[in-house]
Amino acid sequence: MGQTTVRFKPISEWKWSVKNDRLVVSLQDELGQKFYCKTHFIYSSLSNPPMPEQDFCIADAQLLEIYKEGFAEIRLNEGSCLDLGINAVACARFVSCTSSMTRYFIPHRNNVYFKTGDVVSLYAPNGEICDCVVLDEIDRDNKTSLMIVNPSFQTYDGRILSIGNKLRVDPGVINKFREMRTTRYA
């Protein structure tokens, strides 16, 4: 049997919502059927949460397309691109992060420019790789805001970070996606 592809187009029926204290997006497909896309975010812990049933606005839809394109470039399937894209929009819009996490990652010498939506990798001294999507290229403190897309990442001091966590780092620790994947650091 063939698979059916569900097509979603951002329309006025897309809303930010809350289900069991989770931030969700209620979506409607081209046939009018409603779906809920659950994010990795606890509604009550968001720094600037949307109002329940707040419209998924044009700016949200534009960001979603940018993030989906970045995930598609690393060959993720359409469903994963949509899921991670919605989480990236939520992270960019509703999660705050004040401290820099640069100290957990190895600087590199490449002068590479990354744009919003690019999927990138950060390398820890122990060889662990932290994959992220660029949320904001450069903020007022010359830091880049990222959202982790790894299921789990442990820092050298034992902190566990996971998908949906927001990081701020110096651009000098950001690498192209899996650029140094075969290199181990001692």
Secondary structure, 3 states (H helix, E strand, C coil): CCCCCCCECCCCCCEEEEECCEEEEEEEECCCCEEEEEEEEEHHHCCCCCCCCEECCHHHHHHHHHHHHHHHHCCCCHHHHHHHHHHHHHHHHHCCCCCCCHHHCCCCCCCCCCCCCCEEEEECCCCCEEEEEEEECCCCCCCEEEEECCCCEECCCCCEECCCCEEEECHHHCEECCCCCCCCCC
